[in-house]
Amino acid sequence: MKHFEERLRARWEAKSLDLTNKVDNVPEDYLISLEDESEEFKKELNKVISNNKVEDSDDYGDWLTSEDNNVKMELAMRRSDKAEMHYVKAKRRAVDDDGKPQGTPSHNPLLDQRQYEVGWTVKPKS
């Protein structure tokens, strides 16, 4: 853990790199000029920049207010290779001092940042 904390601290204390003098010296061949591009290229580029088929986080709609499937979910994990299983159950969404739910929901589970209050549950040994 000490090694992890040292590496983390080194990243947090990293100085920002000043690139202002490098930007002025970029060769012209590396710069993109949309004036020289075809209409088809511009159309495809705009699909990448702004695509109405991809929802923004503000456009999620009703699923945010519907029942949260993660509440009452149980998770089993071991603290080490030889340890017994420990079980936790999500009780409810964690809220801040103003009562607002913490974290940002997402359809993608890897990007979902919602936070929950959990409680330890006891499972009988089999």
Secondary structure in CASP SS format (residue, H / E / C, confidence):
PFRMAT SS
TARGET T0000
AUTHOR 0000-0000-0000
METHOD secondary structure of the structure
MODEL  1
M C 1.00
K H 1.00
H H 1.00
F H 1.00
E H 1.00
E H 1.00
R H 1.00
L H 1.00
R H 1.00
A H 1.00
R H 1.00
W H 1.00
E C 1.00
A C 1.00
K C 1.00
S C 1.00
L C 1.00
D C 1.00
L C 1.00
T H 1.00
N H 1.00
K H 1.00
V H 1.00
D C 1.00
N C 1.00
V C 1.00
P C 1.00
E H 1.00
D H 1.00
Y H 1.00
L C 1.00
I C 1.00
S C 1.00
L H 1.00
E H 1.00
D H 1.00
E C 1.00
S C 1.00
E H 1.00
E H 1.00
F H 1.00
K H 1.00
K H 1.00
E H 1.00
L H 1.00
N H 1.00
K H 1.00
V H 1.00
I H 1.00
S C 1.00
N C 1.00
N C 1.00
K C 1.00
V C 1.00
E C 1.00
D C 1.00
S H 1.00
D H 1.00
D H 1.00
Y C 1.00
G H 1.00
D H 1.00
W H 1.00
L H 1.00
T C 1.00
S C 1.00
E C 1.00
D C 1.00
N C 1.00
N C 1.00
V C 1.00
K C 1.00
M C 1.00
E E 1.00
L E 1.00
A E 1.00
M E 1.00
R C 1.00
R C 1.00
S C 1.00
D C 1.00
K C 1.00
A C 1.00
E C 1.00
M C 1.00
H E 1.00
Y E 1.00
V E 1.00
K E 1.00
A E 1.00
K E 1.00
R E 1.00
R E 1.00
A C 1.00
V E 1.00
D C 1.00
D C 1.00
D C 1.00
G C 1.00
K C 1.00
P E 1.00
Q C 1.00
G C 1.00
T C 1.00
P C 1.00
S C 1.00
H C 1.00
N C 1.00
P C 1.00
L C 1.00
L C 1.00
D C 1.00
Q C 1.00
R C 1.00
Q C 1.00
Y E 1.00
E E 1.00
V E 1.00
G E 1.00
W E 1.00
T E 1.00
V C 1.00
K C 1.00
P C 1.00
K C 1.00
S C 1.00
END
